Amino acid sequence: MNWLNYFNRYRVSTISAFISILLLMTYLPLYGQTAQNQDPDMDDSAKAEVIDSVLSAFKLHYLYPDQAKKFNKQIRNKYKKGVYDEIGDLNHLTRQLSNDLREISGDLHIRVSVMSPDDFSPAIGDTITQDKIAKKARENFYFKKMEWLPGNIGYLRLDRFDDPVYAGPTAVAAMNFLENCDAIIIDLRYNGGGEEKMVRLLASYFFKEPIQINSLYFTESDSLEQSWTYAYVPGKKLINADLYILTSGNTASGAEAFTYGLKNRGRAKVIGESTAGAAHWAEYYDFPNLQVRAKIPVARPINPVTKTSWEKVGVKPDIETPAGDALNIAQIEALKSLVEKNSDEDIRRDLNWHLIRAEAQLNPVILTGNDMRKYKGTYDRYAILIKEGQLYWRYLDGTDYILIPITVDLFAFDDTEDIRLNIVRNENGDVHGFRLVYRDGSEGSVKPRTGEAPSN
C-alpha cells in the first residue's frame, strides 16, 4: 500500500513556507560562512535583532494575540532593564527567551532555538530525508514494546506518534499483533507527542465507524479543522477489546490528544498521572540570517464532547496512581472486567488465576526470616528450604525452584504460571503440609510435613 497516497497530508502553512523559502534564498549563503565558524560573542545589536524578530513573529502568528502583546511588553522591558546583558552567545539567548516566554504564558509548546544544519535544508513543509527515516526506523518508529500478557491482554508501549507516511507499516503491524486480545493496554507514560495523523490512525482501530475525536481552531485564519478517525484501517479493528491508556506527567501533546479523545468518547479508561497539559498546535518560523527558529503555537484543540481541551490542566486519569504502578493496576482492572463479562467458567477460572497474581504484584507479601523458617522442613519426599534469604521448593530429583509469595499460604514458582504451592495448616494455624494446585482447577494430594529440612 502506498502510504503517501493513502494518508492525506495535514495542514501546512503556505504563507510560512513561502516566507521560509524566500529567507533561504536570501540568506542561505551566509550559513556556510557563519554557522560553522560562529563567534560565541553577541553584541547588543545582534541580541536586539533576535529578540525583535522572535517577538514580531509571535505578534503575527501566536494563537492568542492579546498574549502576544503581553510577551512583547514584558520581554522588551526585561531587555531594557539589562536582564539579557550578561548573555554572550546565541544558544544561551534562545534558551533564555524560551524560558521567559513559557514562564509568561505557561504554554509548553513554545520554543526558541538555534537552527541546526538540517533546518537549513531547502526541503520545506512535511518532507523528510531518507537518512532521517532510517534513523527513526532504527528506533522502530518509537513502537518500543509489544507483549501478550496473561489473561489475553495485549500491551503496547509507544514513545512517540510518528508520521504514518513512513511509520504506517510498523503501526499496522503493532495493531495487528493485538487483534486477538480481549483487552489492550497502550502505554503512553514516556510519550511526548508527535504527528496528528498517527493519532488518527491508531484511534481508528478502536471505533467501528468514523468519529470526530478532535478539532483545531486556527486564530490567524479564523478556521476550524476537524479530526476524524478513518473508516478503513489495514487489518482487524479492535472495537470489542477493552482499552486502557497509561499516562504520566511526561505524557504530552499528541499523546494527550489521543488520550483525551478516546477518554471523552467513552472508549478508554485512563490510568496513571495527570498529563503535562500541552495542547496547542505549533508551527516553525525560521530566521536563517539569524540562525534562529521559533516554534509558535498557532491553533488550539476543541474537543467535540467537552468543547474545551487539556491545555495547562492535563488529562485527568480515571484511576489516579503513581506512573510506576499504572501498568499493574491496568492489568488488574482488565482482568476484573473480563471476569465480569465472561460466562464461561473455564475462562473465568483462568482469569481469576492471573488476577490473584497481579494483585499480589501490586501489594507484594514480604516474608521475614522468622516467617520463612515456619515453612522450612521436609514434606514426604519433598522439601522447603531457605537459601540466600529466599524460600525454595525441592523436587524429587533434587532440583530447587524459587517460591514467590502470592499470599502467606499461596506461592508461585519462578519458572511456570501453571502450578502453585498451597500451604495447608492444622487447627492451631501451624504449617501441616502443602498441596500443589493447578491452573485448570485440579489439586494434588496433601504432602504432610515429616521433619526438618535437609542441609543445603
N, C-alpha and C positions, 0 to 999 in steps of 0.2 A: 504494500500500500504506500502511495506517495503522500507522506505526512504534510509536505508543503501544500499540496492541493487539498488535502482533507481539512486541515485546520485553517480557519480564516485568520489572517494576521490581524492582531489587535491594533488599537488606535496609536498612530504615530503623529506627533505634532508636525504638520507640514511647514508651518512658519519657523519653528525652532530648527528643523532640519535644514531649511533653506539658509537661515542665518549662519548655522554651523558650517555649511559648505562655503559661503562667502568668506567667513573668517579663516577657514582653512586655506582657501585660495590666496587670501591676502597675506596671512602670517606664517604659513607652513615653512617657508624657507628659514624663518627665524629660529625654528625649533632646533635644527641641526647646529646652529651657532650657539644657542643659549642653554638648552636643556642638558646637554651632555657636559658642559663646562660652566654650570651655573655658579655664579658668585653667591655665597650664602648671605652676604650682606644685602639689606634692602634699605634704601634711603626713604625719607618721608614721602616724597612724591610717588614712589613706587607703591608704598603701602596705601597711600590715599587713593591711588588709581584702582587697586584691587578692591578696597572697601567700597568705593563709589560704584564700581561695575557690578559687584555682587548685590549691593542694595538696590541698584536700578533694576536688576533682573528680578529680584523679589517683588519690587513695586509693580512691575509689569505682569508677572505670572503667578504670584502666590495666591492660593485659593481664597484667602481672607484679606481683601485689600486694606481694611482697617488695621489688621495686624501688621501688614507690611509697612504701613505708615509708622507704627509703633517701633518696628525694627529700625527703620530709617532714623528716627529721632534718637532712640537710645544708643545705638551703635555710634552714631556721629557724635553724640555727647561724650561717650567713652573716649573716642579719638581725640576730641578737643581737650579732654582732661588729662591726656597723656597716658591712658591705660595701655596703649599699644606701643609706647615709645621704646620700651626695652626689647621688643620683638625684633630680631635681626635677620630672620630667614623666612622664606615663603611657607615652608612646612608648618612652622610654629604659628604663623599668622592665620593660615587656613584652619588649623585645629582650633585656635582661639575663637575665630569667627563662628565655626560650627558650634562650639560650646556656648558661646554667648547667644546665638540665635535660638538654640534649643532651650536654653535657660529662660529666655524671654517668652517663648511660645509654648514650650512643653511638647513640641512636635518632633517625634523621634525620627521622622523621615528626612529632616533637614540635614544636609551635609555639604561642606565646602572642602575641597581637596585640591592637591596638586595633580595636574594631569600626568598620566603615565604615558610611555611611548605608544602603547596600544590605543590610547584615547585620540592620538593624532592621526590614526588611520583614516584614509579618505572614505572608508565604508561608513555610511550614515544610516541610522534607523535601527532596525531589528537584526541586521546582518551580523554574522559571526564567522570567524575564520575556522578553517578545518583544524588548525592547531589547538584552538580553544575547545572545540568539540572533543578532540582526542583527549585533552586534559580532563574534561568533565567525564568522559567515558571511563577513565581510569578511576574515577570516584563512583562509578556505576550510576552516574547522574543522581547521586545522593540517595538512592534506594539502598540503605545501609544494611538492612537485615530483614529476611523473611523467614518465618518459622511456623511450623504446625505445633500447637500446644495441646496437652491432654484435654479431652472433652470436645475435640473437633473445633478448637478455637484457632483462628488464623491471626498471626501477628506480623505487622509491617512497621518497620522504623524508617521514616522518611525525614531527611535533614534539610531538604530544600525542594521547592516546587520549580523544576527546571522546564525549559521550553519544550513542549511536545513535538515541535518540528524535528528535533534531533533526539529527544529523550522519550518520545512516544512509544517506540517498541519496547523499551525497558519497563515503562509504566504498564503497558498492556501485559507483559509477561508477569509482572508482580501481581496484577489484579487477577489474572488467570490462575496463578498459583493459589489464590484464596477462594476460588469459585465454589468449592465443595464444602466450605466451612459453615458451621451453624452460627457462629459469632465471629466478629472481626474486631481486632484492636489495632488502631492506627496511632502510632507513637510520634507525636509532634513536639516532644519536650525539648528537642535540640534544633528545631526548625525555625529559622529567622525570616522565612518568607519566600519570595520568588515570583514566578510567572503566573499571571491570572489565568492563562489558557490551560495550564496544568491543573489549577484548582478546579476549573470547569470539567476537564476530562475525568479526573478521579471522582469528583462528586457525581458525575453522570452514571457511574456504575451502581449508585445506591438509590436511583429513582427510576421507576418504570417508564414514566412519560417525562418529557421536558418540563422543567420547573425553574422559575426565576429564583436565584439564590442571592442576588445582589444587584445593585445598580450604582453607577458612578455619576456624580454631578460635577461638571466642569464649569468653574466660575467664569473663566475668561470667555468661553463661547456660549455660556448660559444654556448648556445642553446636558441631557440625561441619557446615559448609555446603559442598557440593561444587560445583565449577565445571566444567561440561561444554561442549563445542562443540555447535553446533546441527546437527541433521540436514539442515535446508534452509537454503540461502542464495540470495538473488536472483542469478541468473547462473550461470556455469560454475564448478565447483570446480577448484582448481589442484593436484590431487593428483599429477599426473605431473611437475610442474615442480620442479627442484632449487631449494632455498630457502637463502638466505644472509642473516644478520642482522648489521648493523654496529652496534657499540657503542663507547662511550667512558666515561670516568669520570663523565660527566654523565647517562648513561642510568640512570634511577631508577624505583622504584615500579612502576606498571603496565607501563612499558616493560620492566622487569626480569621481571615476571610473564610477559609474552608470550614473551620470550627464553628464560627458564628452562623454561617449559612446553614449548615446541617443541623446544628442545635436548634435554631429557631424554626426550622421546618419540621421539627419533631423526629428527625431521622437518626440522631446520635445522642448518646449520653456522654457528657464531658467529665473527665476525672483528672484531678491534679490541682494545679495552682492557677490563680488568675493570670491571664496572659499580659504581654507587655503594654498593650494599648496603643499600637502604631497602625492606624487605619488608612491614612491618606495615600493617594496615588501620586507618585512623583515622576518628574522628567528631568533630564540632564540638560543644562545650558553651559556651553563651553566658551572660554575666552582664551584661545590658543596663544595670542600675543602676550598674555599674562601668565600662561601655563596654569590656569585655574579652571576648575569645573565646579559648578553649583548644582546640587540636587535639590530641586524645588517642588514641593507638593502643589499639584495643580487641580486635584479633584478629591472629593470626599465620598465615601460609600454611603448609600442609604439602603438599609435592609428593607425588603418589601413587607416583612412581618412587623418589625419593631419600629420602622420609619426613622431609625437612627443608626448609630454604628458603635464600635468598640473603642473609638479614639479616646485616649487618656484614661479610660476606665478598664480596658481589657475585656476579655470574655470570661464571664464568671462560670466556674465549673458547677455541674450538677452535684458532684461529690467533691468537696474541697479537702485536699490532703497534701502533705509534702510530696513533691515530684518523685522522690525516691520510692515512695510506696504506691504510686499510681498504677503501675503495671500489675502488681499483686492484687490490688483492690479491684481492678478491672477484670482480672481472671475470676475472682470470687463472685463479682456481680454477674458476669456472663454465665458462670456455672449455675448460680441460683436461678437465674431467669430460664435457662434451658431445662432445669429440673421442673420448674413450674409449667413449662409449655409442653413437656413430653408426657404422654400417657403410657408409653411402652415401659414396662417395669425393668426390663434388662438395661435399657438406655438410662433410666433414672438411677438405677443402682450404680452404673458405671460413672455417671456424672457426680453422684454423691461421694464415690470413692476418691475422685480427684478433688472435689470440694474440700473434703476433710484435710487433705494435704496442703491445698492452697491457703486455707485458714491458718494452718499451723505455721506456714512460712511467713505469714504476716505477723503472727504473735508466737514466736518460737518458744518451746519449752526448754529451759536451761537447767540441766542437771548438775548438781554439785557432786563432789567426790563422795560424800556421805550417801547421796541419793543413788549413785551408781553402784555402790557396794551392796545395796539392798537387792540388786538383781543378780549380782555375781554368784555363780555356782554351776554345778553340773546338773543337767536335766536329762535323765535317762542317758542316752549315748551322745547328747549334745552338750554345749556349754555356753554360758555368757560370761565374758571376762572383760577386764579393763586393760587397755594398752594406750600409753601416751595420753592419758586423760580422756579416752574415748571408749564407749561401750562397743564390744564386738560380739558377734554370734558365731560359734564354731560349728561347722557342719561335720557330718560323719567322716568325711575324707580328710579332715584336719584343716580345711580352708576357712579362713576368717573373713567375715563380712561386717562392715560398719553398720551399727544400728543408729538410726536417726529418729529422735523422739518426735512423734506427732502429738501424743498426749502422754501423761505419765505411765499409761498402760499400753500404749499402741506405738509400735516402731516400724519405720520404713527401712528397707535395705538400700544400700548405696548403689547397687547395680541393677535393680529392677523395680518397676512400678506395679508389678502384677501380684506380688506376695508381701504380706506384712506379718509382724510378730505381735501377738496379743498376750499380754501378761494376765495370768489367772491368779486371783488372790483367795485366801481362805477366809473364814468367817471373822477372823481378827484383823483382816486387812493386810496380812503379810503375804509376800510373794510365795505362791504354792507351785506354780508351773507356768508353762506357756503353751499356746497353740498357734499354728500358722493359719492365717485367713487369706483367702484368695479373691482376686478381682471379680471372678464370676459368681461370688456369693458363697462358695463352699468353704468348709473349715476342716482343718486337720484335728486329730485327737490331741488331748492334753498330754504334754510331756511333763511329768512331775519333777519337782526339784529333789535330787537324790544326794547331794553332797556339795562339798566345796569345789570351787573352780580349779582346774589344773593350773600349774605354773605356766607362764607364757613361753 
